[in-house]
Amino acid sequence: MSNHRNFPKNLVTVFLLFFFLSAYQANSQVKLPQLVSDGMVLQRDAKTNVWGWAAPGEKVTVKFKGKSYRATADANGNWAIRLAPLKAGGPYTMDIKASNRLVIKDILVGDVYLCSGQSNMVHQMSLHNITYAEDIATADYPQIRHFWIPTTTNLEGPAQDLPPGSWKSANPEDVNNFSAVAYFFARKLYRQYKIPIGLINASVGGTPIEAWMSEEGLKDFAPILATIEKNRDTSYVNPIRRRALAAANANRQKAEQDKGLTGAVKWYETAYEPKGWRTINIPGYWEDQGIKDLNGVVWYRREIEVPASMTGVPAKVFLGRIVDADVLYINGNQVGNTTYQYPQRRYSLPAGTLKPGKNLFVIRVTNNGGKGGFVPDKPYYIVANEQTLDLKGYWQYKVGEVYPPVSGSGGMESGFSAQNQPTALYNAMVAPATNYTLKGILWYQGESNAGNPTQYKKLLPALIADWRNKWQQGNIPFLYVQLPNFMEVNYTPSESNWALMREAALQSLSVPNTAMAVTIDLGEWNDIHPDNKKDVGERLALAAQKLIYGEKNIVASGPLFQSANVAGNKITVSFTDTGSGLTSIDGEELNWFAVAGADKKFVWANARIEGDKVVVWSEEVPEPKYVRYGWADNPDGANLYNKEGLPASPFRTDE
């Protein structure tokens, strides 16, 4: 029989008191946000915020560089102090005491930048490790630090803190995870000024600008506000998510229909005897080679003769880019695979994978929409023992599976991408960082908004105003990248959404304390993620040197349109940022200029440099009224530059 009724009351009281005190102490311990952690970089020459959480009313003491700062947590447990302005240097240690004690080590004081946008800001050094192999191997900049914010979303409102993360320094291992654009930006500044640089990277591929803005920042966009309100209703969002999840599960559970994998002998196995295979070329899309409107699986097969000198050593296979997904088999063994279209295919082969003589290469390609196959104008070869073997040319192919046409209402009913919803990324990935004192902001985004460039002309200035309002640091410097050249070259004057997006960026320079990196020469027609990230980062750094670091004598931009004057049959165009003079970068006649009369029917025009101006004319337009330059998705080879080697921004006068 239990004797709990005889348990002394005073002991019960002691026990309960101990329980509640323990619970209180556990909840009252001072806590810090993810950004305030070992290895962080604090902003120099500014009153720098340090903040966290504790029990309501709890006293917090922060000691840093010989000074003590005190704060009391408010009714919600929030506390904050502001460090006195600091000179660049470090490393230092910070001691924080309340009911517990926290010590933050290896703190540097320098310049801190928020780096945000979509995939071209995301793209890590590791994705460009062939082009920048030496930059990675020689990365030895312990005073360049990078904090990667994992992708997360919040549709309900601003979060208090970020997902777990940590500050990393630029060394050959950790630099692989740095944003390539941000790293080259930081490296150029560090080499110039020897000041620690902190990079806070909040970027997510394929995301629109609305996802990065707060609800207040979108106050002038009524339809977007309606979406925000609708998304806050879990009774609306959750059923959509459940249906999308159910559809995804159904697809995963669907029986494999690919003939290449369902037979007794798989099509990648060396024992398989091919029958009924046809000829196709790599690189190239199968829709351009006799396979019409096929979404599904196509297998490619070829026997490659490998010399003995390339065997017995590690090798690498370059398969350019493949739309959408692929699996590579060599001699019956899977040696690589990629699940989506954008990464460059670079598969490492251990020694012994290749054998002297014939080697069976089989590639299983899956395409879900649009043209499927191998992207042209990319590298396709094997490299081993400093020798290369070309993989371009004729292969054999066979269709393994055809996907049925997709039916349905489309839109959100077909799926729900939280990261593409307005405010979702701001709430989760930006709002928790707005207390962190910054030097400036870097922005590389726009591809996902190219379908509505007119709206983007309003959204980009609204984003700048929104973030400045949230950081409460006045007109904090805002540096951004104008979209590069992309897609097929159109050799007749035409309209272009990408040109309109570049115009939106150009016009946003009217916002005070902004700067733009022109990258019209750094794109690739067949890749929305061009490989050249170094020049992008370094052009942003040039802009920072002039706008932020006060180097008035440097040329930080290519020529920017200023005005156009019509006289007779010619239009004279004036520019700012001409540097030491205008030039044709390739020594050829200026190209990509077009003129039109009042009818706005543009034709290609002649153009010549006269001093710091360009004179444009066409015999076909005796009374010109409007002029355009570089007005295309991909004005490949646009050659107007200043003599400092920076390209002119595309522009038009007929808006």
N, C-alpha and C positions, 0 to 999 in steps of 0.2 A: 504494500500500500504506500502510495506516495506521501512524503512528509512535507510537500511544498508549502502547506498552510503553516508550518512551523518555522519557515524561513524568516530570519530576523528582518523586521521592517527597515531598520537602519541600513542593513546591507543592501536591501532592494533600492533604497534611496541612493546609496553610494553607487550602485551599479548603473542606475538610470542616469545619474549625474555624469558618471564617467562616459556613458554611451553618448549623451548629448554633447558633452564637451569634445569628445573625439570627433563626432560628426561636424561640430562647429569648426574645429581646428582643421579638419580635412577640407572643409569648404572655404575656409578663410585664408588659406595659403595664397600668397601673391602669385599671380600667373602672368606670363608675358606672351605677346603675340608671336607668331612664327617668325616674323621678320626681325624681331628683337632677339637675336641669338648669336651664338659663337660665330666669329668670322664676319660679322656684319660691317658695312661701311656706313658711317654717319656723315651727314652733310656738313662741310666746313663753312666757316664764315656766316653762319646763320644760327638763329635760336632753334635748336633741334629738338624735336619731340621724342620723348620716351614715355610709353604708356603701358597699361595692363589692367588687371582685375584683381580684386581682393574682396574681403567681406565689407559690407557697408560700414563706413566709419573707421575702417582700419587705417593705421598710420603706416606710411611707406617712406623709407629713406633710400635715396640713390646716391652713391658716392662714385665720382668719376673725375680723374685727373686732379685730385687734391681738393675737390669741392664737394659739398654735401647739398642735396636737394631733398625737400620734404613735400609729401602730398598726403591727402586724406581721401580715401575712397568715398565716392558719393553714395546716394541711396541705392543705386543700381550696381554698386561695386566697381565702378570705373574710377581709375586714377590716372593722372598724367603730370609730367613735369617737363620743363623746357630747359635744356642745357644751354649755358652761355655759349656764345659763338666760339668756335674752335678752329685752330689752325690745322692744316693738313699734316698728317703724321700717323704714328702708331707703330706697332700694335699696343693697345691699351686693354685694361681690364675694368669692368664695371661691377660694383657690388651693390646688390639690392636686398634690403632687409625689411621684413614685416614680421608676421608670426613665423615665417621661415626665411631662409636666405638663399638667394640665387646669385651666382657669379658668372658673368659673361666674359669670355676670353677672346683674345685675338681680334680686337676691334680696331678698325682703321678709320681715319677721318679723311675724307676727300670729297669727290663729287658723285652724286647718286642720280641715276637716270631710270625712269620707268620706260620699259620697252614693250610696246603693245601692237596688236594688229592680228593678221591672219597668217597663213602658212609661210609666206616669205619672211616673216619675222620669226616664226617658229623654227624654221629649218636650221637644225643643229650642224655644227662643224662635221659631225660624223657622216652626215648625208653628202658631204662634199669632200670626203677624205682622200679622194684621188687628186683632185685639183689642189687641195690645200694640205697635202701630206706633209710637206716641210713645215708649214705653219703650225701644224699640230705637233709634230715631233720636237719643234724648238720652242714650244710655248713654255715660257718660264717667267711668268708675271704674277708673283704671289700677291701683288697689290691690285690686280684686277679681279674682282669678285662678281659672281653671278648667282642670283637666287631664282630658281625655276619654280613657277607656280603651277602645280598640276591642274589639268582641266577639271573644272567643277562648275555647277550651275545652281542658281537659286531664283525661282520665279516669284517668291513671296515677298522678298524685300532684302535690303542690304545685310550681309552677314557681318559678324564682329571679327572673325579671324579667318585665316587662310587654311587650306589643308596642310598637313605636315610637309615641311621642306627644309632646306638648309643652304647656307652660303658655301659656294665652292670657289676655289681660286684657279687661275689659268695655268694649268700644268698639262703635260701630254696626255694624261688620262682624263681628267675632269673637263678639259676644254672641249672634248668631243660632244658634251651635252650643252655647251654654250650656244645661244643663237649666233649664227655665223655673222649676220649683219651687225649685231650688237657687239660681238667680239672685235671685229675689225674697226668699228667705231671707237671702242674703248682703247684698243691698242694704239691707234694713231694719236689719240689724245694723251695717253700715258707716255708714249715716247717723246711727245712734244713738251709736256709740262711736268712729268715725273710726280704726278698727283694720283693717289689711289682713286680708282673708279669702281663704283658699285652699280650693277645692272640688275634691276628687278624685272623679270620677264613674265608678263601676263599676256600671252598670245595663244590663239587657237585657230587651227586651219579651217578654211571654208566658212568663216563666220562673217555676218554682216555688221555694219557699224552700229546698228540699232541695239545689238546685243551688248555693246560696250558702253552704252549710255544709261544714265540714271533716269528714273521716272520724271524727276524735275527737269532734267535736260531735254526731255522729249515733250515738254508741255505744249509746244506749238505744233505738234503733229498728232492731230485728233485721232486719225485711224489707228496709229500705233498705240496711243493711250488706250483705245478700246481693246486692242489685243492684250495689252498688259493686264487690264482689269479682268478680261475673260480667262487669261492664264492663271490668275490668282485663285480662280474657282476650281478647287480640286475635283468637284463633281463633274466638271467639264474635261479637265486634263487627264485625270486618272483612267477613265474608260478608253480614251484614245491610246494611252500608253499600254493598257492591257491588250487592246486589239492588236497593236503593233507587235507586242511581245508574243502574242499567240500566233500571229502570222509568221514571225521569225522562227518560233519553235516548230511550227508545222513544216516550214521549209527544211529545218535541220533534220526533222524526223522523216522527211520524204525519202522513199526508197531511191537509191542511186540508179539513175537512168543512163549514165554515160557508158556507152558501149565499150569504150576503151578500158573500163574498170570492171565490167560485169561479166566478161567472158572468162573461160577457164584459164586462158593465158592473157595477161594484161598487155596492152599495146606498148608499154614501156619495157617489157621484159625481153631479154636477148633471145629467148626461145620463140617469141612471136614471129610468125611468118606474115608479112604485110600483103594484103590483097585489096585491090580497088582503090589504092591511094593515088592522088593526083599531084601535079606540080604547082608550086606556088613560090613566090619570091620573098625573101627576108632581106631588108626590112620592107614593110608595106602593110596596108590594111587589107583584110580579106574581101571587104565590100568593093574594093577597087580592083580585085583580081578574080571576079567571076562568082563570088559567093554573095548573094543579094540578101540584105536585111536580116542577117542571121545573128540572133542573140543566143548564146549557148557555149558549147565547148568544141574547140578545134584542136586536133593534135598535129604536131609538126615532127618530122623524122628525117634524120640524115646521118650517114656514116661519114665521119671525119677522119681523114688520114693524119695521124700525129707522128712526127719524127721522133726517133728515140731520144734525141737531145732535149726534148721537152717533157720527158717522162721521168718518174722517180724523184720529182721535186714538187713543192707546192706550186699550184697554178691558180689563175683567176680567169673566170669567164665573164665577159662583158656582154650583156644582152640588151643594151640600150634601155628603152622603156617599152612596156607591154601593156596593152589595154584589154582587160582590166587586171586579171590575176594570172599567175603562171606557176607551174611546177617544172623544174628541170631534172631530168634523169640522164645519167651517163652510165652506159654499160649495165643498165637494169637497176641502178641504184639512184634514189632521190638524193640530189646534192644541193638543192636550193628551191625556195619558193617565196613568192611575194603575193600578198592578198589584195592589193589595190594598185591603181595605175600609176601613181605619181613617182614613187622612188625609182632612181636609177638601179638597174639590175646589175649587181656586181657580186658574183658568187665565188667564194674562195674554195679551192679544191685541195684537200690534203695530198701529200706525196703518195703516189700509188694509185690515185684515181684514174689517171690517164695511162694508157699502155701503148707501147710502140705499135704502129700500124693502125688498123681500123678501130674506131671507137664509135659506139652507137649513141647519138644525141637524140633525145626525145623531149619535146616541150609540150606540155598540156596548157592551153590558153583558154581562159574563161572570160567571156564578155557579157555584160548585163545590159548594155545599151549603147547606141551609136556605133561607130566603126570599131571593129575589133582587130587586134593583131599587133604588129611591131612598128613602133613610131619611126618614121624615116629620119635621116640626118642625125643619127646617134651612133655610138660605138658598138660594133658587134664583132668581137674577136676573143681569142684565147691568148693569154700571155703567160709564159713560163720560161725560166732560165734566160731571161732577157730576150726572148724570141716571141714573135706574135704569129698567130694563125687566123686568117680571116674567116668569119662565119657567114658573111653576106653571100647571097646567091640563091640558087634554086634548092628548095627542100621539097619533100613529099608531105601531103596533108590529107587528113580525113576527119570528117565531122563525127564527133562522139555523142553529142546531145544537142537538141534544139529546144530552147525554152519557149513555152507558149506565150503569145502576146499578153501583156499585162492589161487587165481591165479594172475598172473601179472609178470612183469619183475623184481620185487624186487628192492633192492638197494634204491637209493634216490628217484626213481619214486614212491616207496611205502610210502614215507614220508620223512620229512627233520627234523632232530634234530640239531638245531643250536648249542646246547651245546656240541655236539660231533664233531664239525668241528674244524680243526686246527686253533689255535690262538684265537678262539671265547671267551674262558674264560680268557685267559691271557689279551686280549684287554680290557675286561669289568671289571674284578674282581681283576686282579693283577697289571696291568700297573698303575692304579691310586694310588696304594699303594707304588710304588717304591721309592717315596721321603721319606717315613716314615722310620726313622732310626731303625734298628733291632739289636737284639743280635744274633738271629739265625733263622733257618727255620726248620719246622717239615713237613715231607712228608709221607703220607700213601695212596698208590695208586698202581695199577698194575692189578687188576682183569680184567679191561676192555681191557687190552692189552695182555691177556694170550693167545690169538689166534695167536700172532706173537712175541714170546719171543726173537727170534733172533734180530729183529729190536729194541726191548726194551733195549737190551744190549748197543745199541748206543744212544737211546733216553734219558735214565736216566742220563748218564754223560752230554749229551748235555743240558738237562734241568738245571742241576746244574750250568754249565758254563753260560748258558743264564741268569739265575736269578742273578748270581753274577755280571755279566756284567751290568745288569739293575740297581742293587742297588748301584753299585760303592762303596762297602765297603770291597774290597779285597776278600779274600777267606772266606766269611762269613760262619760260621759253618752250615752244612747241615746234619740233622739227619733224618733217614728214617726207615720205618718198612718193614722188609722182610715178604712176604705173609705167612700166617699160613697154617696149614693143612686143607684140604677141600675135599669134595666129598667122594665117596665110597672107602673103603680100598681095594687095590689090593694085594693079597697075593702071587703073583709071580713077580719077577723083570720085570719091564716094563719101557717104555718111558713115559714122563710126561711133559706137557707144564708148569704146575705150578712149577715143579722142575726147569725147565729152567728159569722161572721168578725169582725164589729164587737165582739161579746162577747169573743172571744179577745183582741182588742186591748185592750179595757177591763180585762180581768183581768190582762193583762201589766203593768199599772201597779203591781202588787204587787212586781215586780222593782225593787230599789232603783235610784235615780238614772235613772229613765226618765220620759218625758213623752209625751203624745199630743195630736195635733191632730185635733179633731173636725171632719169635713167633710160631715156629713149633709145640709147645705144647698147644697153646691157641685157636686153631680153633675148629670148630664143623663140622662133616662130612656132615650134612644136612642143614647147614646155612652159607651162604657167609658173614653174619653179626654176628659173634660169640658174645656171651654175655659178655665175659670177656674183658672189656676195661681197667680195672684198671691196670692189669699187663702190658698191652701194654704201657700205659702212663708212668708207673713207670720205665719200662725198658728204655724208651726214656730218662727219667729223669736221670737214672744211666749213660747213655751215655753222657748226657750233663754235669753231674758232673765231668766226667773225661776229656772230650774233651774241654769243655768251661770253667768250673770252676776250672780246674787245680788240681783236687784231684787224684794225680798219684797213690796213694796206694789202691784205690778201684778197685774191679773187676767189670767191666761195661758190659762185654759180655760173652756169652758162648764160648766154644772152637771153633776156626776157623781153617780150614784146612791150613797147612803150606807147607807140602811136603810129598811125599811117596817114600819109598825106597824098591825095590824088592830084596829079597835075598832067593834063593832057591824057596820053595813053599809058601813063606809067603811075605806079604807086610806090612811094618811098616809105620804107619801114624803118622806124627808129627803135633802138633797144637800150635797156639798161644792162649792166654787168658785162660790158664788152671787153673788160680787162685791157690788155695791151693791144687789142684790135680784133676785128672779125677775120675769120679765115674759113676756107674750105678745107676740112680736115684731111681729105684724100687728094687734094690738088686738082680735083675735077670741077666741072661747072656745078654751081649750086643746084640741088634738086629738091623735089617735094614741095615746091612753091606752086600754087594755083591761084588764078584770078577769075573773077566773074563780074558781069555787069549787073544791072538792076534785076535781071531775071534770076540771079543766083545760080546760073548754070556754069559750074567751074570747069576750067580747062587747065592743063599744065602750062606753066609759064616759064619764061626766061628770068634769070635773076643774076645780078652781079653786085659785088660789094663795092661801095663807094664810101670810104672813110669808116665811120662807125654806123653806117646805114646800109640797107639793101634796097636796090631799085629792082622792081618787078614789072614785067609786061608780057603781053602776048599779042601777036598779030591778029588772033582770032577775036580779041575783045578790044575794040578801038576805044570804048568808053568804060574802063574798069571802075568798079566801085568797091569791091571786096577782095581781100587777099587771105589766103590760108597757107600755113606751113606745117608739114608733117601731120596732116589731118587724115589719119588712117589708123586702123588697128595696129598695123605693123609698117611704119614708114622705114623700111629696111634701107640702111645706108644714108639716111638723112645726114647731111654733111656740113651744116652751118654750126660752127663752134667759135669760141674765142681762142686766142693764141695760147691760153693757159690749158687748152685741151678739154674744156668742158662744153657739152653740147647745148645748143639752143633748145628751149622748150617749144613744143608745138603750140600753135595759136591760130585764131581766126578773128576776122573783124566783122563777120556777118551775123553775129548773134541777134 
